[in-house]
Amino acid sequence: MKAYLHQVRISSKKVNVVASLVRGKSVKEALVMLKFTPKRSAPILASLIASAAANAENNFKQDADKLFISKLVVNEGQTLKRGLPVSRGRWHPILKRSSRITVELSPLEAKPEKKKSKKAAKAEKAEIASTEKKAPKVKKAKKVVEAVETPAAEAATESEKSES
């Protein structure tokens, strides 16, 4: 359930700003967000996502409401090299950049769980460590070995008692 758009006459950096808003969102939610995003690339992405959803419905018999954007890739396309003549026979280059956009949709059931960010993982470790510090420490009991009284040992202890 894919859709491609090549040679869009807008810089890939500008498209990527809007693409980052909708990555991982459901199709319905993404289309609503793009409708109210005041960027030139928003309607371009909206039409591409709608096209991918239509492909899913017609070709794969999927429900568009149960799809999410699993992959949204924006790459550089062909660059047109133009120029502006300036004094002394020189020329200032003007690069007219384009983009290639790929959208891939997947069913919501296949949506992977989000990985924890490094900050969240660090905070969780710190919380566990703090709870361990607050818990009372249990000292290990020393093994007490009882000496087996032997007749020789008893005689020695009795002689020590009688001397004192």
C-alpha positions as CSV (number, residue, x, y, z in Angstrom):
1,M,0.0,0.0,0.0
2,K,2.3,2.6,-1.3
3,A,2.3,5.8,-3.3
4,Y,5.2,7.6,-4.9
5,L,5.6,11.2,-6.1
6,H,8.7,12.2,-8.1
7,Q,10.1,15.5,-9.3
8,V,8.0,17.7,-7.0
9,R,9.4,21.2,-7.4
10,I,10.0,22.0,-3.8
11,S,13.1,21.4,-1.6
12,S,13.2,18.1,0.3
13,K,14.1,20.1,3.5
14,K,10.8,22.0,3.3
15,V,8.8,18.9,2.7
16,N,10.5,17.0,5.5
17,V,9.4,19.6,8.0
18,V,5.7,18.9,7.3
19,A,6.4,15.1,6.8
20,S,7.7,14.9,10.4
21,L,4.3,16.1,11.6
22,V,2.4,13.1,10.2
23,R,4.8,10.2,10.4
24,G,3.3,7.4,12.4
25,K,-0.2,8.9,12.5
26,S,-3.4,7.4,11.2
27,V,-4.4,8.4,7.7
28,K,-7.5,10.2,8.9
29,E,-5.6,12.2,11.6
30,A,-2.8,13.0,9.1
31,L,-5.2,14.3,6.5
32,V,-6.9,16.6,9.1
33,M,-3.5,17.9,10.3
34,L,-2.3,18.6,6.7
35,K,-5.5,20.4,5.9
36,F,-4.8,23.1,8.5
37,T,-1.0,23.2,8.0
38,P,0.0,26.5,6.3
39,K,2.9,25.2,4.3
40,R,3.2,24.8,0.5
41,S,4.1,21.1,0.9
42,A,1.0,20.3,3.0
43,P,-1.5,19.8,0.1
44,I,1.1,17.9,-1.8
45,L,1.5,15.4,1.0
46,A,-2.2,15.3,1.7
47,S,-2.9,14.3,-1.9
48,L,-0.2,11.6,-1.8
49,I,-1.5,10.1,1.4
50,A,-5.0,10.1,0.0
51,S,-3.7,8.3,-3.1
52,A,-2.0,5.7,-0.9
53,A,-5.2,5.2,1.0
54,A,-7.2,4.8,-2.2
55,N,-4.6,2.3,-3.4
56,A,-5.1,0.3,-0.2
57,E,-8.9,0.3,-0.6
58,N,-9.0,-0.6,-4.3
59,N,-6.0,-3.0,-4.6
60,F,-5.8,-4.6,-1.2
61,K,-9.4,-4.3,0.1
62,Q,-8.3,-2.4,3.3
63,D,-10.4,0.0,5.3
64,A,-8.8,3.5,5.0
65,D,-9.9,4.3,8.6
66,K,-7.8,1.4,10.0
67,L,-4.5,2.4,8.3
68,F,-1.5,4.4,9.6
69,I,1.5,5.9,7.9
70,S,4.3,3.3,8.6
71,K,6.9,4.9,6.3
72,L,7.2,8.5,4.9
73,V,10.4,9.1,3.1
74,V,11.5,12.4,1.5
75,N,14.6,12.3,-0.7
76,E,16.3,14.8,-2.9
77,G,15.3,14.7,-6.6
78,Q,16.9,16.2,-9.6
79,T,18.3,19.7,-9.3
80,L,17.9,22.2,-12.1
81,K,20.9,24.4,-12.4
82,R,20.1,27.9,-13.5
83,G,22.1,31.2,-13.1
84,L,21.9,34.9,-12.8
85,P,24.4,36.9,-14.8
86,V,26.2,39.6,-12.8
87,S,28.9,42.2,-13.5
88,R,32.3,41.4,-15.1
89,G,30.9,38.4,-17.0
90,R,30.4,36.4,-13.9
91,W,27.4,34.1,-13.1
92,H,25.7,33.4,-9.8
93,P,24.3,29.9,-9.6
94,I,20.6,29.3,-8.7
95,L,19.8,25.7,-7.8
96,K,16.1,24.7,-8.3
97,R,15.7,21.7,-6.1
98,S,13.1,19.0,-6.3
99,S,12.0,16.1,-4.1
100,R,10.9,12.4,-4.3
101,I,8.3,11.4,-1.7
102,T,7.3,7.8,-0.8
103,V,4.4,6.9,1.4
104,E,3.7,3.5,2.8
105,L,0.6,2.6,4.8
106,S,0.0,-0.4,7.1
107,P,-3.0,-1.7,9.1
108,L,-3.3,-0.4,12.7
109,E,-3.0,-4.0,14.0
110,A,0.6,-4.1,12.7
111,K,1.6,-0.8,14.4
112,P,4.8,-1.4,16.4
113,E,5.1,-0.1,20.0
114,K,7.2,3.0,20.4
115,K,10.7,2.6,21.7
116,K,11.5,4.4,24.8
117,S,13.6,7.5,24.4
118,K,17.0,7.7,26.1
119,K,15.7,10.2,28.5
120,A,12.7,8.1,29.5
121,A,14.8,5.0,29.9
122,K,17.3,7.0,32.1
123,A,14.5,8.4,34.2
124,E,13.1,4.9,34.7
125,K,16.5,3.5,35.8
126,A,16.9,6.4,38.2
127,E,13.5,5.8,39.7
128,I,14.3,2.1,40.3
129,A,17.6,3.0,41.9
130,S,16.0,5.6,44.2
131,T,13.4,3.0,45.4
132,E,16.1,0.5,46.1
133,K,18.0,3.1,48.2
134,K,14.9,3.9,50.3
135,A,14.2,0.2,51.0
136,P,15.8,-1.0,54.3
137,K,18.9,-3.0,53.7
138,V,18.8,-6.5,55.1
139,K,22.2,-7.6,56.6
140,K,23.3,-11.1,55.8
141,A,23.2,-13.3,58.9
142,K,26.6,-14.6,60.0
143,K,26.8,-18.3,60.1
144,V,27.0,-19.5,63.7
145,V,28.8,-22.7,63.9
146,E,28.2,-24.5,67.2
147,A,31.2,-26.3,68.5
148,V,30.6,-29.8,69.2
149,E,31.6,-30.5,72.8
150,T,34.1,-33.3,73.0
151,P,35.3,-34.9,76.3
152,A,38.8,-33.3,75.8
153,A,37.2,-29.9,75.3
154,E,35.0,-30.4,78.4
155,A,38.0,-31.3,80.5
156,A,39.9,-28.2,79.3
157,T,37.0,-25.9,80.1
158,E,36.6,-27.5,83.6
159,S,40.3,-27.1,84.4
160,E,40.1,-23.4,83.4
161,K,37.1,-22.9,85.7
162,S,38.8,-24.5,88.6
163,E,41.9,-22.4,88.3
164,S,40.0,-19.2,88.6
